[in-house]
Amino acid sequence: MADIDQGSSAPLPTEGAPLQEANGTDALNATAAKFVATAEGTALAYGSLVLMALLPIFFGALRSVSSSKSKVGAESGYGNSSDMPETITSRDAARFPIIASCTLFGLYLFFKIFSQEYINLLLSMYFFVLGILALSHTMSPFMNRVFPANLPNKQYQLLFTQGSGETKEEIVNYEFDTKDLICLGISSVVGVWYVLKKHWVANNLFGLAFALNGVELLHLNNVSTGCILLGGLFVYDVFWVFGTNVMVTVAKSFEAPIKLVFPQDLLERGLDASNFAMLGLGDIVIPGIFIALLLRFDVSLKNNSRTYFYTSFLAYIFGLGLTIFVMHTFKHAQPALLYLVPACVGFPVVVALLKGELTEMFSYESSEEVLPHTPRLTHFPTVSGSPASLANSMQSLAGSSPRRRRHTPSNM
């Protein structure tokens, strides 16, 4: 699922990748002249990566609670159906490691058969669009606060229909306002910057937006489902990192903002630095959605306590720090979920045992407690209006742009 390594990051649309040290794009083939990071540079890089990992988990978890409480079904005509959370069931969780393995191996074959340059060009354009939408959605709450009250906030509508007369059918009914346009404009500038320069700052802006959207909009329906998902990806991560070279090969070939990077030579070279430590987004999103579930469980207890949220949050810090320590001690790639899963699951379970709330924790149903009138598996509307499967939902988590309402008949 994710690993910590001295190499490039394993980029799966759904999975995390190695947290690594990379000089350019191919650290594994580096020569003796390879830049040797200073202790200060290494500490700054990994400290920054840990901080950047914590931000989307913390704020994404908070936004997952507020979005669940404030949104109702698309059929009610109130709220934005595209911003509805995607609920992951136990069946989805059980299938996900298999789907992820097929995706990873498919990417591996693609890079072996086809030109890496053209594949990455297509992926860049794909993530360019998703990144703009994800960053816009991330910025929208901030824009709502800073937008001047004396400026007019005009409403707009983008409508696509098919047929005519009685057979006319709405394909897309997309409503937005001036604040949305400003968010899209700023995000588009970042997108162009990323496509043209592949700068690490632009990469991180998109990566943080993807991670925050993932934690906010991907909801586990209960703790048992979370254990199934994390347990399955635990095995997936260990197998593909220790058992084959597939993940590392894909990592070295794949160029997309699905990882966070920070230069270890920033102190020497400034923003032009190129010796990066990297952390795959899956190492953030997968544990993050479990931590967000525990926050919603805390809220359901109605005792003004956030015990399980803070316990799992501290467990994540411990697990990620342990991964970095082991990597530097043994100088070998480490699957991050090997350490994150036992920490993020084990610590809250121990706390629940001590408090006598273990049964209550495992009987908690997120979809019923927070959003009682919402179907278990909601849809992620797309332009074509087709439902998104779990595997696609991880790729489409950034597809939620800041909209007032969007009605897609084929999803209703």
KOLKEMI-347294 format. One record per residue (C-alpha): residue number from 1; residue in three letters; y, z negated, x negated. Coordinates in Angstrom, 1 decimal, always signed. Each point is the difference from the previous one (the first is absolute). Layout:
N
KOLVEX   pos   code        Y        Z        X
KOLVEX   NUM    ALA        Y        Z        X
...
This chain:
412
KOLVEX   pos   code        Y        Z        X
KOLVEX     1    MET     +0.0     +0.0     +0.0
KOLVEX     2    ALA     +2.4     -0.9     -2.7
KOLVEX     3    ASP     -0.3     -0.9     -3.5
KOLVEX     4    ILE     +2.0     -1.2     -2.9
KOLVEX     5    ASP     -0.4     +2.2     -3.0
KOLVEX     6    GLN     +1.7     +1.4     -3.0
KOLVEX     7    GLY     +0.2     +3.5     +1.2
KOLVEX     8    SER     +1.5     +1.8     +3.0
KOLVEX     9    SER     -0.1     -1.2     +3.5
KOLVEX    10    ALA     -2.7     +1.0     +2.4
KOLVEX    11    PRO     +1.8     +1.7     +2.8
KOLVEX    12    LEU     -1.7     +0.0     +3.3
KOLVEX    13    PRO     +1.8     +0.4     +3.3
KOLVEX    14    THR     -1.7     -3.1     +1.2
KOLVEX    15    GLU     -0.9     -1.8     -3.1
KOLVEX    16    GLY     +1.6     -1.9     -2.8
KOLVEX    17    ALA     -0.3     +1.1     -3.6
KOLVEX    18    PRO     -0.2     -1.6     -3.3
KOLVEX    19    LEU     +2.9     -2.0     -1.2
KOLVEX    20    GLN     +0.3     +1.6     -3.4
KOLVEX    21    GLU     +1.9     +0.8     -3.1
KOLVEX    22    ALA     +0.7     +3.7     -0.3
KOLVEX    23    ASN     +2.0     +1.9     -2.5
KOLVEX    24    GLY     +1.1     +3.1     +1.9
KOLVEX    25    THR     -2.9     +1.2     +2.2
KOLVEX    26    ASP     -3.0     -0.4     -2.4
KOLVEX    27    ALA     -0.2     -3.3     -1.7
KOLVEX    28    LEU     -3.8     +0.3     -0.5
KOLVEX    29    ASN     +0.5     +2.9     -2.5
KOLVEX    30    ALA     +2.9     -1.6     -1.7
KOLVEX    31    THR     +0.2     +0.3     -3.8
KOLVEX    32    ALA     +0.7     -2.7     -2.5
KOLVEX    33    ALA     +3.6     +0.8     +0.3
KOLVEX    34    LYS     +0.0     -1.4     +3.6
KOLVEX    35    PHE     +2.8     -2.3     +0.8
KOLVEX    36    VAL     -1.0     -3.6     -0.5
KOLVEX    37    ALA     +1.7     -2.2     +2.7
KOLVEX    38    THR     +1.7     -3.2     -1.1
KOLVEX    39    ALA     -1.0     -3.3     +1.5
KOLVEX    40    GLU     +3.3     -0.1     +1.8
KOLVEX    41    GLY     -0.3     +3.5     +1.4
KOLVEX    42    THR     -3.6     -0.6     +1.2
KOLVEX    43    ALA     +1.0     -3.3     +1.7
KOLVEX    44    LEU     +3.0     +1.7     +1.6
KOLVEX    45    ALA     -2.1     +2.9     +1.3
KOLVEX    46    TYR     -2.8     -2.1     +1.5
KOLVEX    47    GLY     +2.3     -2.6     +1.3
KOLVEX    48    SER     +2.0     +2.7     +1.8
KOLVEX    49    LEU     -3.2     +1.5     +1.4
KOLVEX    50    VAL     -1.1     -3.3     +1.4
KOLVEX    51    LEU     +3.4     -0.5     +1.6
KOLVEX    52    MET     +0.0     +3.5     +1.4
KOLVEX    53    ALA     -3.5     -0.6     +1.5
KOLVEX    54    LEU     +1.1     -3.2     +1.6
KOLVEX    55    LEU     +3.1     +1.4     +1.8
KOLVEX    56    PRO     -1.8     +2.4     +2.4
KOLVEX    57    ILE     -2.7     -2.5     +0.7
KOLVEX    58    PHE     +2.5     -2.8     +0.9
KOLVEX    59    PHE     +2.5     +2.2     +2.0
KOLVEX    60    GLY     -2.7     +2.2     +1.4
KOLVEX    61    ALA     -1.9     -3.0     +1.4
KOLVEX    62    LEU     +3.2     -1.3     +1.6
KOLVEX    63    ARG     +0.7     +3.4     +1.5
KOLVEX    64    SER     -3.6     +0.2     +1.3
KOLVEX    65    VAL     +0.7     -3.1     +2.1
KOLVEX    66    SER     +3.3     +1.2     +1.4
KOLVEX    67    SER     -1.3     +3.5     +0.7
KOLVEX    68    SER     -3.0     -1.4     +1.9
KOLVEX    69    LYS     +2.2     -2.3     +2.1
KOLVEX    70    SER     +2.7     +2.5     +0.8
KOLVEX    71    LYS     -1.9     +3.2     +0.7
KOLVEX    72    VAL     -1.9     +0.8     +3.2
KOLVEX    73    GLY     -2.2     +3.0     +0.8
KOLVEX    74    ALA     +1.3     +3.5     +0.0
KOLVEX    75    GLU     -0.8     +0.3     +3.7
KOLVEX    76    SER     +2.7     -2.6     +0.8
KOLVEX    77    GLY     +2.8     +2.3     -1.3
KOLVEX    78    TYR     +1.5     -2.8     -2.0
KOLVEX    79    GLY     +0.0     +0.0     -3.8
KOLVEX    80    ASN     -1.4     +2.5     -2.5
KOLVEX    81    SER     -3.6     +0.9     +0.3
KOLVEX    82    SER     +0.0     +1.4     -3.5
KOLVEX    83    ASP     +0.8     -3.4     -1.4
KOLVEX    84    MET     -2.9     -1.7     +1.8
KOLVEX    85    PRO     -2.5     -1.6     -2.3
KOLVEX    86    GLU     -3.3     +1.7     -0.7
KOLVEX    87    THR     -2.7     -2.6     +0.7
KOLVEX    88    ILE     -3.0     +0.1     -2.3
KOLVEX    89    THR     -3.3     -1.0     +1.7
KOLVEX    90    SER     -3.2     -1.3     -1.7
KOLVEX    91    ARG     -1.5     +3.5     +0.5
KOLVEX    92    ASP     +2.9     +1.6     -1.8
KOLVEX    93    ALA     -0.2     -2.6     -2.8
KOLVEX    94    ALA     -3.7     +0.7     -0.5
KOLVEX    95    ARG     +0.5     +3.7     -0.2
KOLVEX    96    PHE     +3.0     -0.1     -2.2
KOLVEX    97    PRO     -1.6     -0.5     -3.5
KOLVEX    98    ILE     -2.2     +3.1     +0.8
KOLVEX    99    ILE     +2.9     +2.1     +1.0
KOLVEX   100    ALA     +2.0     -1.2     -3.0
KOLVEX   101    SER     -2.9     +0.9     -2.4
KOLVEX   102    CYS     -0.2     +3.5     +1.5
KOLVEX   103    THR     +3.7     +0.4     -0.4
KOLVEX   104    LEU     -0.1     -1.2     -3.6
KOLVEX   105    PHE     -2.9     +2.3     -0.9
KOLVEX   106    GLY     +1.5     +2.9     +1.8
KOLVEX   107    LEU     +3.2     -0.4     -2.0
KOLVEX   108    TYR     -2.1     -0.2     -3.2
KOLVEX   109    LEU     -1.7     +3.3     +0.9
KOLVEX   110    PHE     +3.3     +1.7     +0.8
KOLVEX   111    PHE     +1.5     -0.9     -3.3
KOLVEX   112    LYS     -3.1     +1.2     -1.8
KOLVEX   113    ILE     -0.1     +3.4     +1.8
KOLVEX   114    PHE     +3.6     +0.8     +0.8
KOLVEX   115    SER     +3.2     +0.0     -2.1
KOLVEX   116    GLN     +1.5     -3.4     -0.3
KOLVEX   117    GLU     +3.5     +1.4     +0.0
KOLVEX   118    TYR     -0.3     +1.7     +3.5
KOLVEX   119    ILE     -1.8     -2.9     +1.6
KOLVEX   120    ASN     +2.7     -2.4     -1.2
KOLVEX   121    LEU     +2.7     +2.3     +1.3
KOLVEX   122    LEU     -1.5     -0.1     +3.4
KOLVEX   123    LEU     -0.4     -3.7     -0.1
KOLVEX   124    SER     +3.6     -0.4     -1.2
KOLVEX   125    MET     +1.2     +1.8     +3.1
KOLVEX   126    TYR     -2.3     -1.9     +2.3
KOLVEX   127    PHE     +1.2     -3.4     -1.4
KOLVEX   128    PHE     +3.6     +1.3     -0.1
KOLVEX   129    VAL     -0.1     +0.2     +3.9
KOLVEX   130    LEU     -1.9     -3.2     +0.5
KOLVEX   131    GLY     +2.2     -1.9     -2.5
KOLVEX   132    ILE     +3.2     +1.0     +1.7
KOLVEX   133    LEU     -1.4     -1.2     +3.4
KOLVEX   134    ALA     -1.3     -3.2     -1.5
KOLVEX   135    LEU     +3.2     -0.8     -1.8
KOLVEX   136    SER     +2.0     +0.7     +3.1
KOLVEX   137    HIS     -2.1     -2.4     +2.0
KOLVEX   138    THR     +0.3     -2.6     -2.7
KOLVEX   139    MET     +3.8     +0.3     -0.1
KOLVEX   140    SER     +0.6     +0.0     +3.8
KOLVEX   141    PRO     +0.3     -3.8     +0.5
KOLVEX   142    PHE     +2.5     -0.2     -2.9
KOLVEX   143    MET     +2.0     +2.9     +1.4
KOLVEX   144    ASN     +0.1     -1.7     +3.4
KOLVEX   145    ARG     +1.7     -2.9     -1.6
KOLVEX   146    VAL     +2.6     +1.8     -2.2
KOLVEX   147    PHE     +0.9     +2.9     +2.3
KOLVEX   148    PRO     +3.7     -0.5     +0.9
KOLVEX   149    ALA     +0.4     -1.0     +3.6
KOLVEX   150    ASN     +3.1     +2.1     +0.4
KOLVEX   151    LEU     -1.8     +3.2     -0.9
KOLVEX   152    PRO     -1.6     +2.0     +2.8
KOLVEX   153    ASN     -3.8     -0.1     +0.0
KOLVEX   154    LYS     -0.8     +3.3     +1.7
KOLVEX   155    GLN     -3.4     +0.7     +1.6
KOLVEX   156    TYR     -2.0     +3.2     -0.7
KOLVEX   157    GLN     -3.2     +1.5     +1.3
KOLVEX   158    LEU     -2.4     +2.5     -1.5
KOLVEX   159    LEU     -2.3     +1.5     +2.6
KOLVEX   160    PHE     -2.9     +2.4     -0.4
KOLVEX   161    THR     -1.8     +1.3     +3.1
KOLVEX   162    GLN     -2.9     +2.4     +0.6
KOLVEX   163    GLY     -0.3     +2.3     +3.0
KOLVEX   164    SER     +2.5     +0.4     +2.8
KOLVEX   165    GLY     +0.4     -1.1     +3.7
KOLVEX   166    GLU     -2.7     -2.3     +1.3
KOLVEX   167    THR     -2.1     +0.5     -3.2
KOLVEX   168    LYS     +2.7     -1.1     -2.3
KOLVEX   169    GLU     -1.2     -2.8     -2.3
KOLVEX   170    GLU     +1.9     -2.1     -2.4
KOLVEX   171    ILE     -1.3     +0.2     -3.6
KOLVEX   172    VAL     +2.7     -2.2     -1.6
KOLVEX   173    ASN     +2.8     -2.0     +1.6
KOLVEX   174    TYR     +1.8     -1.5     -2.9
KOLVEX   175    GLU     +3.1     -2.2     +0.6
KOLVEX   176    PHE     +2.2     -1.3     -2.9
KOLVEX   177    ASP     +3.5     -1.0     -0.7
KOLVEX   178    THR     +2.7     +0.1     -2.6
KOLVEX   179    LYS     -1.5     -3.0     -1.9
KOLVEX   180    ASP     -3.3     +1.8     -0.2
KOLVEX   181    LEU     +1.7     +3.1     -1.4
KOLVEX   182    ILE     +1.7     -2.1     -2.7
KOLVEX   183    CYS     -3.4     -1.5     -1.0
KOLVEX   184    LEU     -1.6     +3.4     -0.1
KOLVEX   185    GLY     +2.8     +1.3     -2.1
KOLVEX   186    ILE     -0.2     -2.7     -2.6
KOLVEX   187    SER     -3.8     +0.2     -0.1
KOLVEX   188    SER     +0.2     +3.8     -0.4
KOLVEX   189    VAL     +2.2     -0.4     -3.1
KOLVEX   190    VAL     -2.7     -2.3     -1.5
KOLVEX   191    GLY     -2.6     +2.5     +1.0
KOLVEX   192    VAL     +1.7     +2.9     -1.8
KOLVEX   193    TRP     +0.5     -2.3     -3.1
KOLVEX   194    TYR     -3.7     -0.8     +0.0
KOLVEX   195    VAL     -1.1     +3.6     +0.4
KOLVEX   196    LEU     +2.3     +1.4     -2.7
KOLVEX   197    LYS     -0.2     -2.8     -2.6
KOLVEX   198    LYS     -3.1     -2.1     +0.9
KOLVEX   199    HIS     +2.1     -2.9     -1.1
KOLVEX   200    TRP     -1.7     -3.4     +0.1
KOLVEX   201    VAL     +2.8     -1.6     +2.0
KOLVEX   202    ALA     -0.3     +2.6     +2.8
KOLVEX   203    ASN     -3.8     -0.4     -0.2
KOLVEX   204    ASN     +0.4     -3.8     +0.5
KOLVEX   205    LEU     +2.4     +0.4     +2.9
KOLVEX   206    PHE     -2.6     +2.2     +1.8
KOLVEX   207    GLY     -2.9     -2.2     -1.0
KOLVEX   208    LEU     +1.7     -3.2     +1.3
KOLVEX   209    ALA     +0.8     +1.7     +3.2
KOLVEX   210    PHE     -3.7     +1.2     +0.4
KOLVEX   211    ALA     -1.3     -3.5     -0.8
KOLVEX   212    LEU     +2.4     -1.8     +2.4
KOLVEX   213    ASN     -0.8     +2.5     +2.8
KOLVEX   214    GLY     -3.7     -0.5     -0.6
KOLVEX   215    VAL     +0.2     -3.8     +0.2
KOLVEX   216    GLU     +2.2     +0.1     +3.1
KOLVEX   217    LEU     -1.8     +2.7     +2.0
KOLVEX   218    LEU     -3.6     -0.4     -0.9
KOLVEX   219    HIS     -1.4     -3.1     +1.9
KOLVEX   220    LEU     -3.4     -1.6     -0.4
KOLVEX   221    ASN     -1.2     -1.2     +3.4
KOLVEX   222    ASN     -1.7     -3.1     -1.3
KOLVEX   223    VAL     -1.0     -1.8     -3.2
KOLVEX   224    SER     -3.6     +1.2     +0.2
KOLVEX   225    THR     +1.2     +3.6     -0.1
KOLVEX   226    GLY     +2.2     -0.9     -3.0
KOLVEX   227    CYS     -3.0     -1.4     -1.8
KOLVEX   228    ILE     -2.0     +3.1     +0.7
KOLVEX   229    LEU     +2.7     +2.3     -1.2
KOLVEX   230    LEU     +0.8     -2.0     -3.2
KOLVEX   231    GLY     -3.7     -0.6     -0.7
KOLVEX   232    GLY     -0.8     +3.7     +0.3
KOLVEX   233    LEU     +2.9     +1.1     -2.2
KOLVEX   234    PHE     -1.0     -2.7     -2.5
KOLVEX   235    VAL     -3.3     +1.7     -0.5
KOLVEX   236    TYR     +1.7     +3.5     +0.1
KOLVEX   237    ASP     +2.5     -1.1     -2.7
KOLVEX   238    VAL     -2.6     -1.5     -2.4
KOLVEX   239    PHE     -2.3     +3.0     +0.4
KOLVEX   240    TRP     +2.6     +2.8     -0.6
KOLVEX   241    VAL     +1.6     -1.9     -2.9
KOLVEX   242    PHE     -3.0     -1.3     -1.9
KOLVEX   243    GLY     -2.7     +2.5     +1.2
KOLVEX   244    THR     +1.7     +3.4     -0.5
KOLVEX   245    ASN     +3.0     +1.7     -1.6
KOLVEX   246    VAL     +1.1     +1.5     +3.3
KOLVEX   247    MET     +2.8     -2.4     +0.8
KOLVEX   248    VAL     +1.5     +0.2     -3.5
KOLVEX   249    THR     -0.3     +3.8     +0.0
KOLVEX   250    VAL     +1.8     +0.3     +3.3
KOLVEX   251    ALA     +2.5     -2.6     -1.2
KOLVEX   252    LYS     +1.0     +2.1     -3.0
KOLVEX   253    SER     +0.4     +3.2     +2.1
KOLVEX   254    PHE     +1.6     -1.2     +3.2
KOLVEX   255    GLU     +3.8     +0.0     +0.2
KOLVEX   256    ALA     +1.4     -1.7     +3.1
KOLVEX   257    PRO     +2.1     -3.0     +0.9
KOLVEX   258    ILE     -3.1     -2.1     +1.0
KOLVEX   259    LYS     +0.5     -2.4     -2.9
KOLVEX   260    LEU     +2.7     -2.3     -1.3
KOLVEX   261    VAL     +1.0     +0.5     -3.7
KOLVEX   262    PHE     +2.1     -1.8     -2.4
KOLVEX   263    PRO     +0.8     +1.0     -3.6
KOLVEX   264    GLN     -1.1     -2.3     -2.8
KOLVEX   265    ASP     +2.6     +1.6     -2.3
KOLVEX   266    LEU     +2.9     -0.5     +2.3
KOLVEX   267    LEU     +1.7     -2.3     -2.4
KOLVEX   268    GLU     -0.1     +2.7     -2.7
KOLVEX   269    ARG     +0.5     +3.2     +2.0
KOLVEX   270    GLY     +1.7     -1.1     +3.2
KOLVEX   271    LEU     -0.5     +2.1     +3.1
KOLVEX   272    ASP     -1.5     +2.8     -2.1
KOLVEX   273    ALA     -3.0     -2.1     -0.9
KOLVEX   274    SER     -3.5     +1.5     +0.3
KOLVEX   275    ASN     -2.6     -2.6     -0.9
KOLVEX   276    PHE     -0.9     -1.3     +3.4
KOLVEX   277    ALA     -2.1     -2.9     +1.5
KOLVEX   278    MET     -1.2     +1.1     +3.4
KOLVEX   279    LEU     -1.3     -1.7     +3.2
KOLVEX   280    GLY     -1.7     +2.0     +2.7
KOLVEX   281    LEU     +1.3     -0.5     +3.6
KOLVEX   282    GLY     -3.4     -0.9     +1.3
KOLVEX   283    ASP     +0.1     -3.2     -2.1
KOLVEX   284    ILE     +3.0     -0.9     +2.2
KOLVEX   285    VAL     -0.7     +1.5     +3.4
KOLVEX   286    ILE     -3.7     -1.1     +0.4
KOLVEX   287    PRO     +0.5     -3.7     -0.9
KOLVEX   288    GLY     +3.5     +0.2     +1.7
KOLVEX   289    ILE     -1.4     +0.9     +3.5
KOLVEX   290    PHE     -2.3     -3.0     -0.3
KOLVEX   291    ILE     +2.8     -2.3     -1.0
KOLVEX   292    ALA     +2.1     +1.4     +2.9
KOLVEX   293    LEU     -2.9     -0.8     +2.4
KOLVEX   294    LEU     +0.0     -3.6     -1.2
KOLVEX   295    LEU     +3.7     -0.2     +0.6
KOLVEX   296    ARG     -0.5     +1.1     +3.6
KOLVEX   297    PHE     -2.8     -2.6     +0.3
KOLVEX   298    ASP     +2.5     -2.6     -1.2
KOLVEX   299    VAL     +2.5     +1.1     +2.7
KOLVEX   300    SER     -2.8     -0.2     +2.6
KOLVEX   301    LEU     -0.6     -3.7     -0.8
KOLVEX   302    LYS     +3.6     -0.7     +1.1
KOLVEX   303    ASN     +0.4     -3.0     -2.4
KOLVEX   304    ASN     +2.9     +1.4     -2.0
KOLVEX   305    SER     -2.3     +0.1     -3.0
KOLVEX   306    ARG     -0.8     +3.0     -2.3
KOLVEX   307    THR     -2.8     -1.7     -1.9
KOLVEX   308    TYR     -2.4     +2.9     +0.0
KOLVEX   309    PHE     +2.6     +2.6     -0.8
KOLVEX   310    TYR     +1.3     -1.9     -3.0
KOLVEX   311    THR     -3.5     -0.9     -1.2
KOLVEX   312    SER     -1.1     +3.6     +0.0
KOLVEX   313    PHE     +3.3     +1.1     -1.5
KOLVEX   314    LEU     -0.4     -2.4     -2.9
KOLVEX   315    ALA     -3.7     +1.1     -0.2
KOLVEX   316    TYR     +1.2     +3.6     -0.4
KOLVEX   317    ILE     +2.3     -1.0     -2.9
KOLVEX   318    PHE     -2.8     -1.9     -1.6
KOLVEX   319    GLY     -2.5     +2.9     +0.3
KOLVEX   320    LEU     +2.4     +2.6     -1.3
KOLVEX   321    GLY     +1.0     -2.2     -2.9
KOLVEX   322    LEU     -3.7     -0.6     -0.8
KOLVEX   323    THR     -0.6     +3.8     +0.0
KOLVEX   324    ILE     +2.8     +0.6     -2.5
KOLVEX   325    PHE     -1.3     -2.8     -2.2
KOLVEX   326    VAL     -3.6     +1.3     +0.0
KOLVEX   327    MET     +1.2     +3.5     -0.8
KOLVEX   328    HIS     +2.0     -1.1     -3.0
KOLVEX   329    THR     -2.8     -2.3     -1.2
KOLVEX   330    PHE     -2.8     +2.6     +0.1
KOLVEX   331    LYS     +2.1     +3.1     -0.4
KOLVEX   332    HIS     -1.9     +1.8     +2.8
KOLVEX   333    ALA     +0.7     +1.3     +3.5
KOLVEX   334    GLN     -0.4     -2.7     +2.6
KOLVEX   335    PRO     -0.4     +0.7     +3.8
KOLVEX   336    ALA     +2.8     -2.2     +1.4
KOLVEX   337    LEU     -1.9     -0.6     +3.3
KOLVEX   338    LEU     -2.7     -1.7     -2.1
KOLVEX   339    TYR     +2.5     -2.9     -0.3
KOLVEX   340    LEU     +2.3     +0.5     +3.0
KOLVEX   341    VAL     -2.7     +0.0     +2.7
KOLVEX   342    PRO     -1.6     -3.3     -0.9
KOLVEX   343    ALA     +3.4     -1.6     -0.4
KOLVEX   344    CYS     +1.7     +1.3     +3.2
KOLVEX   345    VAL     -3.1     -0.7     +2.1
KOLVEX   346    GLY     -1.3     -3.1     -1.7
KOLVEX   347    PHE     +3.1     -2.1     -0.2
KOLVEX   348    PRO     +1.0     +0.2     +3.7
KOLVEX   349    VAL     -3.6     -0.6     +1.1
KOLVEX   350    VAL     -0.1     -3.2     -2.1
KOLVEX   351    VAL     +3.2     -1.1     +1.5
KOLVEX   352    ALA     -1.3     +0.6     +3.5
KOLVEX   353    LEU     -3.2     -2.0     -0.8
KOLVEX   354    LEU     +2.1     -2.9     -1.2
KOLVEX   355    LYS     +2.2     +0.1     +3.1
KOLVEX   356    GLY     -2.9     +0.5     +2.4
KOLVEX   357    GLU     +1.3     +3.4     +1.2
KOLVEX   358    LEU     -2.6     +2.3     -1.3
KOLVEX   359    THR     -1.4     +0.9     +3.4
KOLVEX   360    GLU     +3.5     +0.5     +1.5
KOLVEX   361    MET     +0.8     +2.3     -2.9
KOLVEX   362    PHE     -3.0     +2.2     +0.4
KOLVEX   363    SER     +0.4     +0.1     +3.8
KOLVEX   364    TYR     +3.6     +1.1     -0.1
KOLVEX   365    GLU     +0.7     +3.4     +1.3
KOLVEX   366    SER     +3.3     +1.5     -1.2
KOLVEX   367    SER     +0.2     +2.8     +2.6
KOLVEX   368    GLU     -0.5     -2.5     +2.9
KOLVEX   369    GLU     +2.2     -2.8     -1.3
KOLVEX   370    VAL     +3.0     +1.9     -1.1
KOLVEX   371    LEU     -0.1     +3.1     +2.1
KOLVEX   372    PRO     -2.2     -0.6     +3.1
KOLVEX   373    HIS     +0.7     +3.2     +1.8
KOLVEX   374    THR     -0.5     +2.4     -2.9
KOLVEX   375    PRO     -3.3     +1.9     -0.4
KOLVEX   376    ARG     -2.1     -1.1     -2.9
KOLVEX   377    LEU     +0.4     +3.3     -1.8
KOLVEX   378    THR     +3.4     +1.6     +0.4
KOLVEX   379    HIS     +1.0     +3.4     -1.1
KOLVEX   380    PHE     +2.2     +1.2     -2.8
KOLVEX   381    PRO     +1.8     +2.9     +1.6
KOLVEX   382    THR     +0.3     +3.1     -2.1
KOLVEX   383    VAL     +1.9     +3.2     +0.6
KOLVEX   384    SER     -3.2     +1.6     +1.2
KOLVEX   385    GLY     -0.7     -3.1     +2.2
KOLVEX   386    SER     -3.5     -0.6     -1.3
KOLVEX   387    PRO     -1.3     -3.5     -0.4
KOLVEX   388    ALA     -0.3     -1.3     -3.5
KOLVEX   389    SER     -3.2     -1.4     -1.3
KOLVEX   390    LEU     -0.1     -3.0     -2.3
KOLVEX   391    ALA     -0.2     +2.1     -3.1
KOLVEX   392    ASN     +2.9     +2.2     +1.1
KOLVEX   393    SER     +2.0     -3.0     +1.2
KOLVEX   394    MET     +0.2     -1.3     -3.6
KOLVEX   395    GLN     +1.5     +3.4     -1.0
KOLVEX   396    SER     +2.2     +0.0     +3.1
KOLVEX   397    LEU     +1.3     -3.5     -0.3
KOLVEX   398    ALA     +3.3     +1.4     -1.3
KOLVEX   399    GLY     +0.3     +2.3     +3.0
KOLVEX   400    SER     +1.9     -2.4     +2.0
KOLVEX   401    SER     +3.7     +1.0     -0.1
KOLVEX   402    PRO     +2.6     -2.1     +1.6
KOLVEX   403    ARG     +0.1     +1.2     +3.6
KOLVEX   404    ARG     +1.0     -1.4     +3.3
KOLVEX   405    ARG     -2.7     +1.6     +2.0
KOLVEX   406    ARG     -2.6     +2.7     -0.5
KOLVEX   407    HIS     -2.3     +1.2     +2.7
KOLVEX   408    THR     -2.9     +2.1     -0.9
KOLVEX   409    PRO     -2.0     +0.8     +3.2
KOLVEX   410    SER     -3.2     +0.8     -1.9
KOLVEX   411    ASN     +0.0     -3.5     -1.4
KOLVEX   412    MET     +0.6     -1.8     +3.3
